[in-house]
Amino acid sequence: MLDALAKGVLEATKQEHKKKGRVEGRAEEGWLVLDYGDVVVHLFSPDMREYYDLEELWSDGKILLRMQ
């Protein structure tokens, strides 16, 4: 599922914004990072999302979009 989400984000971003992202991580490990330089997209499995709890870690950061 994470691979499909990453593929969709990469394709849409390339087509709509002419930006090419770099993928880090492996879907089997439950966490992928798409790095666009100024923007970083985190894709988590439900277990990894709960474990890392980035919302708490980055509580002072600005959330641009949250999808569940």
N, C-alpha and C positions, 0 to 999 in steps of 0.2 A: 504494500500500500504506500509506503514512504517513497519508493522508487517512482511510482506513478504520480504522486504529488510533486516530487522534484522535477520530473520530466515536464509536467504541465506548467509549473512556474518558470522553468528555463525557457520553454518554447514561447510562452506568452510574453515574457519579458524581452526576449530577443526580437520577437515580431513587433510588439507594440512600442518598445522603448529603445530598440537597437543596442541593448546591453547584453553582454555575454557574461554569465556567472560561472563561478568555479565551485564544484561540489567537493565537500570534505565529509568523511565518515562513510559508514556502511549501513544500509537499511536493516540488515540483520542484527545490528547492535542497538537499533532503536533510536538513532539520532543522526540526522543529516544537517549539514550547514551549507547554505548556498551563499557564497560571498560575492558581492557586487562592488566591493570597495567601500562606498559610503553607506551601503545598506547590507545587512546580514539577515538572512532568513533561516530560522531554526525550525526544523521539522522533527517532531518527537512522536514516538509511540506513546500510548497512554501511560505505561509504566515508567518510562524515562521522564516524561513530563512531570509526573508526580514526584519522582525521586529528586530531580534537579531543582524544581520549583523556581524557575528563573523569574517569575513574577515577583517573588519576594527578594531575590538577589538584586534585581534591577528596579526595585520599587520606586526609585526617583526618576527613572527613565520615562520617556514619552512613548506610549504605545500607539502606533499608527494604524494597525489592523490586527484584530484577534479573531481567529477562526477555530471552531471546535467541531 
